[in-house]
Amino acid sequence: MITRHFCFVAILFTTLFLLAASCTRIGATIGTVSSNINPDLEYEVIDGRSIAITRYTGSDTNLSIPASIKGRPVTVIGDDAFHGCRSLTSISIPSSITTIGERAFYHCDSLTNINVDTGNSAYSSIDGVMFDKSGQTLVCFPAGKSGTYAIPSSVATIKHSAFWNCRNLIGITVPSSVFIMGDYAFFDCCSLINISISSSFTLEDSVFQGCSSLMYINVDPENSTYTSVDGVLFSKNGQTLIFYPAGRDGTYTIPSSVITIENLAFSECNNLTSVIIPPSVFIIKDRAFFDCINLTDVSLSRSTKRTNGAFNEKVQIQYRD
C-alpha cells in the first residue's frame, strides 16, 4: 500500500514538472515584453530567432518600437498590429524591421508621423510618410496628416490602401513618375476635393472609393491612357466613363462620346439627383450607380444595355424612344 502511494506521488510530481516546463516553453513563444520595454506591446517569437509585434493595447501618443526583445531582434510588425490606435500621433520604427503586415496602421486617426530609422534596409520615411527603402513605393501616409500633399517624384507605385482613411487630406498631386495606383489607394479620404494626375499611370480597382467630397480629377493632357473632362475621369478616347467624383450634386449629362459606363463609376454619389444618358451608351456595367441614395431620375435609350444592379430600386427610368 505504501509502495502504491509512493508511486502515485512520484507520478504526480513528474506530471507537474512536465506541465511547468511546457508552460515555460509557451511563455517563450507568446507574451508581453519585459518590464524595461513598453508593457502594452504584445509579441510572438518567430522560429525561435526573431520577434514579431502582434498587437499594441496602450494609449501612448508617441511610441518607439524596440529593436530587440529579450536578446532577439524585432523584425516584423504583424497584420493589424496598431489597428485602431486612435491616440497614437507618432511611431518610430527601428532598423531591425524587415516586414510590415497588412492594415498595420489602419484607423490610427491621429497619426501624423511614421519615423523609420535611417539604417533600416527595407523601409524609409520622408516628412513622416513611409516608403520602401528605394523611395519608389509609397507604403503608408499617416491618417492624421491634413491639408495637401505632393507625392515625391521618386515614387513609381502607390501601394494599395496607402492613403486609407486619411480624412483630413484635401488635395493630392501625383507626379509623372507614378505608374501604378493600387486598389483602394485613397479609400475613405472623405475630405479630398481634388486630385491632379500626371502623364502616365494605371488605376487598380476602387482607387477613389469613399472619397465623398471629391469634385475634380485633373489628368495631364499628355497621359496616353486617361483623360478628364470637367473633372470627370474617362478613357483616353472618351468612350468609357471610368469615375465620376462623388462630391458633385444635381444633374449630370454624360457626353455623347461615351459608349461604356464602367463598374462603380458613379458609386456613392449621394448628392446626384438625375442623370441624362445619351443614345451612344451601349452598356452600363454592374453597380455603376451603386448607393446613389438621392438619384431618382435617369433618362436613357431602350437600346442601352444594363446589368442587374446598375441602378438602385427607387430610380425612375425615363426612356426617350
Secondary structure, 3 states (H helix, E strand, C coil): CHHHHHHHHHHHHHHHHHHHHHHHHHHCCEEECCCCCCCCEEEEEECCCEEEEEEECCCCCEEECCCEECCEEEEEECCCCCCCCCCCCEEEECCCCCEECCCCCCCCCCCCEEEECCCCCCEEEECCEEEECCCCEEEECCCCCCEEEECCCCCCEECCCCCCCCCCEEEEEECCCCCEECCCCCCCCCCCCEEEECCCCEECCCCCCCCCCCCEEEECCCCCCEEEECCEEEECCCCEEEECCCCCCEEEECCCCCCEECCCCCCCCCCEEEEECCCCCCEECCCCCCCCCCCCEEEECCCCEECCCCCCCCCEEEECC
